[in-house]
Amino acid sequence: METDMNIISLIREILKSRNIIWDLAKADFRKRFVGSYFGVAWMFVQPVVTVLIYFLIFQMGFKSVPPVPGVPYVVWLVPGIVPWFFFAESLNLGTSVLSEYNYLVKKVVFNVSILPVIKVISCLIVHGIFVVIMLVMTLAFGRLPMASWIGIIYYSFCLSVFALAIIYITCAINVFFKDMAQIVGIALQFGMWMTPIMWDPTMFSYFPSKVETVMKLNPVYYVVVGYRDSILRGNYFFERPGLTLYFWVVTIVLLFIGLRLFNKLRPHFSDVL
């Protein structure tokens, strides 16, 4: 019988079950493209089309000038939108993870608490591919490699933990309230525009500084800016100590809440599913 999962026991369970988590994550990644004629190619189509659309609108249409001198708009855009793709995909797929793996949820011997972890790692595999593409594109535009690029590993870890914290909440609720998946989708649409991904407050002289301060309350802001710091500016995470502290406090609190809610609702999962 499963015991209540807290942050420490979750870490222990991940380390203990790391092999099965990795195997299931790889299987989850592969099965997304089973039966598809173009297979894994579809993984790239929508993100590439999305980047192209935003490039045409903001660079060709609005003539937007990115805040990093000498950097083309598309080179500035991609380090912001790549982590968002990962975050959005993790939440969209993670919210329904218990329903998707209902046959495992009904097994007494299986620890269902690792299912959200499996889904995040599966999405992280895709994210890793996009990070490589992002770095190659950055080099192609004449940017030289910097030691700060290693920060992408840290910020990817940050976003993984933050996404996991939210998924524990949404996937538990989704078992009983199926509309949660639609709510998450709508929230992500708003969130993308509330996070300075396609634009930056410094692009607009009339943008109130107080609004920018409010936007920094969004933890994803920290990750998006961190990617650009690492790739374009050569800065490290410890150069933003205030945002770093805020991000981890919010993330740990959300993870605590998510695990408590998950533990409370878990005894009823198999009955509903």
BAKEMI-425230 format. One record per residue (C-alpha): residue number from 1; chain; x, y, z; residue in one letter. Coordinates in steps of 0.5 Angstrom, whole numbers, plus 500, padded with zeros to 3 digits. Each point is the difference from the previous one (the first is absolute). Layout:
% BAKEMI-425230
@pos->NUM, unit->A, X->X, Y->Y, Z->Z, code->A
...
***
This chain:
% BAKEMI-425230
@pos->1, unit->A, X->500, Y->500, Z->500, code->M
@pos->2, unit->A, X->503, Y->507, Z->498, code->E
@pos->3, unit->A, X->502, Y->505, Z->506, code->T
@pos->4, unit->A, X->498, Y->507, Z->499, code->D
@pos->5, unit->A, X->505, Y->504, Z->495, code->M
@pos->6, unit->A, X->504, Y->506, Z->502, code->N
@pos->7, unit->A, X->506, Y->503, Z->497, code->I
@pos->8, unit->A, X->505, Y->496, Z->503, code->I
@pos->9, unit->A, X->497, Y->494, Z->499, code->S
@pos->10, unit->A, X->498, Y->502, Z->493, code->L
@pos->11, unit->A, X->508, Y->501, Z->499, code->I
@pos->12, unit->A, X->501, Y->493, Z->503, code->R
@pos->13, unit->A, X->495, Y->497, Z->496, code->E
@pos->14, unit->A, X->503, Y->503, Z->493, code->I
@pos->15, unit->A, X->507, Y->498, Z->502, code->L
@pos->16, unit->A, X->497, Y->493, Z->502, code->K
@pos->17, unit->A, X->496, Y->499, Z->494, code->S
@pos->18, unit->A, X->505, Y->504, Z->495, code->R
@pos->19, unit->A, X->500, Y->494, Z->495, code->N
@pos->20, unit->A, X->493, Y->498, Z->500, code->I
@pos->21, unit->A, X->498, Y->508, Z->499, code->I
@pos->22, unit->A, X->505, Y->500, Z->494, code->W
@pos->23, unit->A, X->498, Y->494, Z->497, code->D
@pos->24, unit->A, X->493, Y->503, Z->500, code->L
@pos->25, unit->A, X->502, Y->507, Z->498, code->A
@pos->26, unit->A, X->503, Y->497, Z->494, code->K
@pos->27, unit->A, X->494, Y->496, Z->498, code->A
@pos->28, unit->A, X->495, Y->506, Z->501, code->D
@pos->29, unit->A, X->505, Y->504, Z->496, code->F
@pos->30, unit->A, X->499, Y->494, Z->494, code->R
@pos->31, unit->A, X->493, Y->499, Z->501, code->K
@pos->32, unit->A, X->498, Y->507, Z->498, code->R
@pos->33, unit->A, X->502, Y->499, Z->493, code->F
@pos->34, unit->A, X->498, Y->492, Z->499, code->V
@pos->35, unit->A, X->495, Y->500, Z->494, code->G
@pos->36, unit->A, X->502, Y->507, Z->497, code->S
@pos->37, unit->A, X->503, Y->500, Z->493, code->Y
@pos->38, unit->A, X->505, Y->505, Z->501, code->F
@pos->39, unit->A, X->501, Y->498, Z->507, code->G
@pos->40, unit->A, X->505, Y->504, Z->504, code->V
@pos->41, unit->A, X->500, Y->505, Z->495, code->A
@pos->42, unit->A, X->493, Y->503, Z->503, code->W
@pos->43, unit->A, X->504, Y->502, Z->506, code->M
@pos->44, unit->A, X->503, Y->505, Z->496, code->F
@pos->45, unit->A, X->495, Y->503, Z->496, code->V
@pos->46, unit->A, X->495, Y->504, Z->505, code->Q
@pos->47, unit->A, X->506, Y->503, Z->503, code->P
@pos->48, unit->A, X->504, Y->502, Z->494, code->V
@pos->49, unit->A, X->493, Y->503, Z->497, code->V
@pos->50, unit->A, X->499, Y->504, Z->506, code->T
@pos->51, unit->A, X->507, Y->503, Z->500, code->V
@pos->52, unit->A, X->499, Y->502, Z->493, code->L
@pos->53, unit->A, X->493, Y->503, Z->501, code->I
@pos->54, unit->A, X->503, Y->504, Z->506, code->Y
@pos->55, unit->A, X->506, Y->502, Z->496, code->F
@pos->56, unit->A, X->496, Y->503, Z->494, code->L
@pos->57, unit->A, X->495, Y->503, Z->505, code->I
@pos->58, unit->A, X->505, Y->504, Z->504, code->F
@pos->59, unit->A, X->507, Y->500, Z->496, code->Q
@pos->60, unit->A, X->497, Y->501, Z->493, code->M
@pos->61, unit->A, X->493, Y->504, Z->502, code->G
@pos->62, unit->A, X->502, Y->504, Z->507, code->F
@pos->63, unit->A, X->507, Y->500, Z->498, code->K
@pos->64, unit->A, X->501, Y->499, Z->508, code->S
@pos->65, unit->A, X->507, Y->501, Z->502, code->V
@pos->66, unit->A, X->503, Y->495, Z->505, code->P
@pos->67, unit->A, X->503, Y->503, Z->507, code->P
@pos->68, unit->A, X->506, Y->496, Z->499, code->V
@pos->69, unit->A, X->505, Y->505, Z->495, code->P
@pos->70, unit->A, X->502, Y->496, Z->493, code->G
@pos->71, unit->A, X->495, Y->494, Z->501, code->V
@pos->72, unit->A, X->495, Y->499, Z->495, code->P
@pos->73, unit->A, X->493, Y->499, Z->502, code->Y
@pos->74, unit->A, X->500, Y->493, Z->499, code->V
@pos->75, unit->A, X->506, Y->498, Z->504, code->V
@pos->76, unit->A, X->497, Y->504, Z->506, code->W
@pos->77, unit->A, X->493, Y->497, Z->499, code->L
@pos->78, unit->A, X->502, Y->492, Z->500, code->V
@pos->79, unit->A, X->504, Y->500, Z->507, code->P
@pos->80, unit->A, X->493, Y->503, Z->503, code->G
@pos->81, unit->A, X->495, Y->495, Z->496, code->I
@pos->82, unit->A, X->504, Y->494, Z->501, code->V
@pos->83, unit->A, X->499, Y->499, Z->507, code->P
@pos->84, unit->A, X->493, Y->502, Z->499, code->W
@pos->85, unit->A, X->499, Y->495, Z->495, code->F
@pos->86, unit->A, X->502, Y->495, Z->506, code->F
@pos->87, unit->A, X->496, Y->503, Z->505, code->F
@pos->88, unit->A, X->494, Y->500, Z->496, code->A
@pos->89, unit->A, X->501, Y->493, Z->498, code->E
@pos->90, unit->A, X->501, Y->497, Z->507, code->S
@pos->91, unit->A, X->494, Y->503, Z->502, code->L
@pos->92, unit->A, X->495, Y->498, Z->495, code->N
@pos->93, unit->A, X->503, Y->493, Z->500, code->L
@pos->94, unit->A, X->501, Y->500, Z->507, code->G
@pos->95, unit->A, X->493, Y->502, Z->502, code->T
@pos->96, unit->A, X->497, Y->493, Z->497, code->S
@pos->97, unit->A, X->505, Y->496, Z->502, code->V
@pos->98, unit->A, X->496, Y->496, Z->505, code->L
@pos->99, unit->A, X->495, Y->499, Z->495, code->S
@pos->100, unit->A, X->505, Y->498, Z->495, code->E
@pos->101, unit->A, X->503, Y->495, Z->505, code->Y
@pos->102, unit->A, X->494, Y->497, Z->503, code->N
@pos->103, unit->A, X->502, Y->493, Z->500, code->Y
@pos->104, unit->A, X->506, Y->502, Z->504, code->L
@pos->105, unit->A, X->496, Y->504, Z->505, code->V
@pos->106, unit->A, X->496, Y->494, Z->501, code->K
@pos->107, unit->A, X->506, Y->496, Z->502, code->K
@pos->108, unit->A, X->501, Y->499, Z->507, code->V
@pos->109, unit->A, X->507, Y->499, Z->500, code->V
@pos->110, unit->A, X->502, Y->506, Z->495, code->F
@pos->111, unit->A, X->501, Y->507, Z->503, code->N
@pos->112, unit->A, X->496, Y->504, Z->496, code->V
@pos->113, unit->A, X->504, Y->506, Z->503, code->S
@pos->114, unit->A, X->505, Y->499, Z->495, code->I
@pos->115, unit->A, X->496, Y->501, Z->494, code->L
@pos->116, unit->A, X->500, Y->508, Z->500, code->P
@pos->117, unit->A, X->508, Y->499, Z->500, code->V
@pos->118, unit->A, X->499, Y->495, Z->494, code->I
@pos->119, unit->A, X->496, Y->505, Z->496, code->K
@pos->120, unit->A, X->505, Y->506, Z->501, code->V
@pos->121, unit->A, X->506, Y->496, Z->499, code->I
@pos->122, unit->A, X->497, Y->498, Z->493, code->S
@pos->123, unit->A, X->499, Y->507, Z->498, code->C
@pos->124, unit->A, X->507, Y->501, Z->503, code->L
@pos->125, unit->A, X->503, Y->496, Z->494, code->I
@pos->126, unit->A, X->496, Y->504, Z->495, code->V
@pos->127, unit->A, X->502, Y->506, Z->503, code->H
@pos->128, unit->A, X->508, Y->498, Z->500, code->G
@pos->129, unit->A, X->499, Y->499, Z->493, code->I
@pos->130, unit->A, X->497, Y->507, Z->499, code->F
@pos->131, unit->A, X->506, Y->503, Z->504, code->V
@pos->132, unit->A, X->505, Y->497, Z->496, code->V
@pos->133, unit->A, X->497, Y->503, Z->494, code->I
@pos->134, unit->A, X->499, Y->507, Z->503, code->M
@pos->135, unit->A, X->508, Y->499, Z->502, code->L
@pos->136, unit->A, X->501, Y->498, Z->492, code->V
@pos->137, unit->A, X->496, Y->506, Z->498, code->M
@pos->138, unit->A, X->504, Y->505, Z->505, code->T
@pos->139, unit->A, X->506, Y->498, Z->497, code->L
@pos->140, unit->A, X->498, Y->500, Z->493, code->A
@pos->141, unit->A, X->498, Y->508, Z->501, code->F
@pos->142, unit->A, X->507, Y->501, Z->502, code->G
@pos->143, unit->A, X->500, Y->500, Z->507, code->R
@pos->144, unit->A, X->506, Y->497, Z->504, code->L
@pos->145, unit->A, X->499, Y->494, Z->505, code->P
@pos->146, unit->A, X->500, Y->503, Z->507, code->M
@pos->147, unit->A, X->502, Y->496, Z->507, code->A
@pos->148, unit->A, X->493, Y->503, Z->502, code->S
@pos->149, unit->A, X->496, Y->495, Z->495, code->W
@pos->150, unit->A, X->501, Y->495, Z->506, code->I
@pos->151, unit->A, X->495, Y->504, Z->504, code->G
@pos->152, unit->A, X->494, Y->497, Z->495, code->I
@pos->153, unit->A, X->501, Y->493, Z->504, code->I
@pos->154, unit->A, X->498, Y->504, Z->506, code->Y
@pos->155, unit->A, X->495, Y->504, Z->497, code->Y
@pos->156, unit->A, X->497, Y->493, Z->497, code->S
@pos->157, unit->A, X->500, Y->497, Z->507, code->F
@pos->158, unit->A, X->496, Y->506, Z->503, code->C
@pos->159, unit->A, X->495, Y->500, Z->495, code->L
@pos->160, unit->A, X->499, Y->492, Z->501, code->S
@pos->161, unit->A, X->499, Y->501, Z->507, code->V
@pos->162, unit->A, X->495, Y->506, Z->499, code->F
@pos->163, unit->A, X->496, Y->496, Z->495, code->A
@pos->164, unit->A, X->500, Y->494, Z->505, code->L
@pos->165, unit->A, X->497, Y->504, Z->505, code->A
@pos->166, unit->A, X->495, Y->502, Z->496, code->I
@pos->167, unit->A, X->498, Y->494, Z->497, code->I
@pos->168, unit->A, X->499, Y->496, Z->507, code->Y
@pos->169, unit->A, X->495, Y->505, Z->501, code->I
@pos->170, unit->A, X->497, Y->500, Z->493, code->T
@pos->171, unit->A, X->500, Y->492, Z->499, code->C
@pos->172, unit->A, X->497, Y->499, Z->507, code->A
@pos->173, unit->A, X->494, Y->505, Z->498, code->I
@pos->174, unit->A, X->499, Y->497, Z->493, code->N
@pos->175, unit->A, X->498, Y->493, Z->503, code->V
@pos->176, unit->A, X->494, Y->503, Z->503, code->F
@pos->177, unit->A, X->499, Y->506, Z->496, code->F
@pos->178, unit->A, X->501, Y->499, Z->492, code->K
@pos->179, unit->A, X->500, Y->507, Z->498, code->D
@pos->180, unit->A, X->507, Y->501, Z->504, code->M
@pos->181, unit->A, X->503, Y->499, Z->493, code->A
@pos->182, unit->A, X->496, Y->505, Z->496, code->Q
@pos->183, unit->A, X->502, Y->505, Z->506, code->I
@pos->184, unit->A, X->507, Y->499, Z->500, code->V
@pos->185, unit->A, X->500, Y->501, Z->492, code->G
@pos->186, unit->A, X->497, Y->507, Z->501, code->I
@pos->187, unit->A, X->504, Y->502, Z->506, code->A
@pos->188, unit->A, X->506, Y->498, Z->495, code->L
@pos->189, unit->A, X->498, Y->504, Z->495, code->Q
@pos->190, unit->A, X->499, Y->506, Z->504, code->F
@pos->191, unit->A, X->507, Y->498, Z->504, code->G
@pos->192, unit->A, X->504, Y->501, Z->493, code->M
@pos->193, unit->A, X->498, Y->507, Z->499, code->W
@pos->194, unit->A, X->501, Y->502, Z->507, code->M
@pos->195, unit->A, X->507, Y->497, Z->500, code->T
@pos->196, unit->A, X->505, Y->504, Z->496, code->P
@pos->197, unit->A, X->501, Y->495, Z->495, code->I
@pos->198, unit->A, X->499, Y->504, Z->493, code->M
@pos->199, unit->A, X->501, Y->506, Z->503, code->W
@pos->200, unit->A, X->503, Y->504, Z->505, code->D
@pos->201, unit->A, X->498, Y->506, Z->505, code->P
@pos->202, unit->A, X->506, Y->504, Z->497, code->T
@pos->203, unit->A, X->498, Y->500, Z->493, code->M
@pos->204, unit->A, X->494, Y->504, Z->502, code->F
@pos->205, unit->A, X->502, Y->507, Z->503, code->S
@pos->206, unit->A, X->493, Y->501, Z->503, code->Y
@pos->207, unit->A, X->500, Y->493, Z->503, code->F
@pos->208, unit->A, X->499, Y->502, Z->508, code->P
@pos->209, unit->A, X->506, Y->497, Z->504, code->S
@pos->210, unit->A, X->495, Y->498, Z->506, code->K
@pos->211, unit->A, X->496, Y->495, Z->495, code->V
@pos->212, unit->A, X->507, Y->497, Z->498, code->E
@pos->213, unit->A, X->501, Y->499, Z->508, code->T
@pos->214, unit->A, X->493, Y->497, Z->500, code->V
@pos->215, unit->A, X->503, Y->495, Z->494, code->M
@pos->216, unit->A, X->506, Y->498, Z->504, code->K
@pos->217, unit->A, X->495, Y->497, Z->505, code->L
@pos->218, unit->A, X->499, Y->494, Z->495, code->N
@pos->219, unit->A, X->505, Y->495, Z->501, code->P
@pos->220, unit->A, X->501, Y->498, Z->493, code->V
@pos->221, unit->A, X->502, Y->507, Z->499, code->Y
@pos->222, unit->A, X->507, Y->498, Z->504, code->Y
@pos->223, unit->A, X->501, Y->494, Z->495, code->V
@pos->224, unit->A, X->499, Y->504, Z->494, code->V
@pos->225, unit->A, X->504, Y->506, Z->502, code->V
@pos->226, unit->A, X->505, Y->495, Z->502, code->G
@pos->227, unit->A, X->501, Y->496, Z->493, code->Y
@pos->228, unit->A, X->501, Y->507, Z->497, code->R
@pos->229, unit->A, X->505, Y->502, Z->505, code->D
@pos->230, unit->A, X->504, Y->493, Z->499, code->S
@pos->231, unit->A, X->500, Y->500, Z->493, code->I
@pos->232, unit->A, X->500, Y->507, Z->498, code->L
@pos->233, unit->A, X->503, Y->505, Z->505, code->R
@pos->234, unit->A, X->505, Y->495, Z->503, code->G
@pos->235, unit->A, X->497, Y->501, Z->507, code->N
@pos->236, unit->A, X->499, Y->494, Z->506, code->Y
@pos->237, unit->A, X->494, Y->499, Z->504, code->F
@pos->238, unit->A, X->503, Y->503, Z->507, code->F
@pos->239, unit->A, X->500, Y->506, Z->496, code->E
@pos->240, unit->A, X->493, Y->501, Z->502, code->R
@pos->241, unit->A, X->500, Y->498, Z->507, code->P
@pos->242, unit->A, X->493, Y->503, Z->502, code->G
@pos->243, unit->A, X->496, Y->496, Z->494, code->L
@pos->244, unit->A, X->504, Y->494, Z->501, code->T
@pos->245, unit->A, X->498, Y->500, Z->508, code->L
@pos->246, unit->A, X->492, Y->502, Z->498, code->Y
@pos->247, unit->A, X->500, Y->494, Z->495, code->F
@pos->248, unit->A, X->502, Y->495, Z->504, code->W
@pos->249, unit->A, X->496, Y->502, Z->506, code->V
@pos->250, unit->A, X->494, Y->500, Z->495, code->V
@pos->251, unit->A, X->502, Y->494, Z->497, code->T
@pos->252, unit->A, X->501, Y->496, Z->507, code->I
@pos->253, unit->A, X->493, Y->502, Z->503, code->V
@pos->254, unit->A, X->496, Y->498, Z->493, code->L
@pos->255, unit->A, X->504, Y->493, Z->501, code->L
@pos->256, unit->A, X->498, Y->500, Z->507, code->F
@pos->257, unit->A, X->493, Y->502, Z->498, code->I
@pos->258, unit->A, X->499, Y->495, Z->494, code->G
@pos->259, unit->A, X->503, Y->494, Z->504, code->L
@pos->260, unit->A, X->495, Y->501, Z->506, code->R
@pos->261, unit->A, X->494, Y->501, Z->495, code->L
@pos->262, unit->A, X->503, Y->494, Z->496, code->F
@pos->263, unit->A, X->500, Y->495, Z->507, code->N
@pos->264, unit->A, X->493, Y->503, Z->502, code->K
@pos->265, unit->A, X->497, Y->498, Z->493, code->L
@pos->266, unit->A, X->504, Y->493, Z->499, code->R
@pos->267, unit->A, X->496, Y->495, Z->503, code->P
@pos->268, unit->A, X->494, Y->502, Z->496, code->H
@pos->269, unit->A, X->504, Y->500, Z->493, code->F
@pos->270, unit->A, X->499, Y->493, Z->498, code->S
@pos->271, unit->A, X->492, Y->500, Z->502, code->D
@pos->272, unit->A, X->499, Y->506, Z->495, code->V
@pos->273, unit->A, X->505, Y->497, Z->495, code->L
***
